[in-house]
Amino acid sequence: MDNYFSLISEIDRDLKTDESFDIIKRELIIAERQAVLYFIDGFIKDEVYEKMLEFLFKIKPEELNDINDMSRFAKDKMPYVETDYSYDVKEIETAILSGPSVLIIDGIYGALTVDTRTYPMRSIDEPRKDKSLRGSRDGFVETLVMNTAMIRRRIRDSRLRMEYMQIGTDTKLDIAISYIDGLADKKTLDILRKRLKEIKVGGISMTQQALSEKLQKSAFFNPFPKFKFTERPDYTSACILDGRIALVMDNSPTVMLIPMSLSDYFRETDDYYFLPISGSYIRTLRIIVSFATVLLTPVYLLLLKYPEIIPDWLLFIVPEALGAIPLVVQFLLLELLVDGLRLASVNTPDTLSNSLGIIGGLLISEFAVNVGWFIPECILFTAFITVSGFSLPSFEMGYAMKFERILLLLLVQFFGFWGFLGGIVFLIFAMLNIKTLSGRCYLYPIIPFKPTAFAELFLRFPMK
């Protein structure tokens, strides 16, 4: 370790303290020795520093005569709770940039890090997308420590582990691996740790999605999500108690749950806040509606291509006229128009969102039908699919189902019945080829078949 002046010189050179106004270098005199305190403006707690500096200024010179190492200074002379020490220049610089303050004193080997961070943070309100009818009204925020605290508050178990890691050579993203020791699969944990350590990138932006792409690479055209994301601490805690692993990331209100298969996307928070019979009904209905959003328009198109197979009691679905545009083109155009309105609603001010949504719906439905572009049946089915798509909070799975539906529509249009059958087989094989991080099949518990786990797809059994 370099001496006092060379260490400060190297830190100043790397961090450019004279060019960045928010990196504060405070020169002090402690026990008649020169000292420097580094911290990021906006991250410190003023009232804590006032008392801490008052204590440091009261240290007498003779009290430091026998202290020549920062570890000894931390134990004997630092009253603050969250302290650590470091002897590596790069670790010291990373600590400064991460938020903790760093104290360097002439004649004492090493640097003292004092974690007095306080991040700008919004309130822990319930997530807008992932809501519950009866559950808790708090949600994750963008601060790692706050998110782990909300999990710890719900799981008061000595086996709960929070493993800390940093990934990325530039941004050095803080992450925590949360799991129950003895319940989480050790093989999956080892694979996760190994892959996280192998990530060699300059920076991790857009946190959870970039991290998921690095953890498990897949084909560009495969839309099925490999990880489940949630902003609810109660659902995360339930998954951890069920043996799952939660990956908590700083700067992100979303927690990644590992491992996940297709069946896990049909289980949601509300299933456990109602009676088992009500939860079973909600879960079964969610599965039926999800499959209906994929198959409804392709099956309708298939029936209209082969009207002779339509039974008499179902003849009312046959439209009087097919419109000026081919039926498959109508469905595809409506898919694009709905997505366009959804994107526009994200950027629409709240005061105008309802009004513009009504105007957009009227323009698409009433005007388009009168002109002859679309038939009413197409608009009805698309409206059902759009609304039903919100039965799953997962955006990733929602778009996966959309791509499945579009693929089946195109195959039915060009190849008829065999195109529909071939599309179903193709999608099944595509899911069979997906392996979760644990190595388990994506279609578990159907393949391999587990009777009890399969029953839990539809039934919410009483809590053990």
ABEGO torsion letter per residue (X at the ends): XBBAAAAAAAAAAAAGAAABAABBBBBBBBGGBBBBBBBBBGABBAAAAAAAAAAAAABBAAAAAABABAAAAAAAABABABBBBBABAAAAAAAAAAGBBBBBBBGBBEBBBBBABBBBBBBBBBBAABBBAABBABBBBABAAAAAAAAAAABBBAABBBBBBBBEAAAGBBBBBBBBBGABBAAAAAAAAAAAAABBBABBBGGAAAAAAAABBBBAABABBABBBBABAAAAAAAAAAGBBBBBBBGBABBBBOBBBAAAAABBAAAAABBAAAAAAAAAAAAAAAAAAAAAAAAAAAAAABAAABBAAAAAABBABAEABBAAAAAAAAAAAAAAAAAAAAABBAAAAAAAAAAAAAAAAAAAAAAGABBAAAAAAAAAAAAAAAABABAAAAAAAAAAAAAAAAAAAAAEAAAAAAAAAAAAAAAAABBBAAGBBAAOAAOBBBAAAAAAAABBBBBX
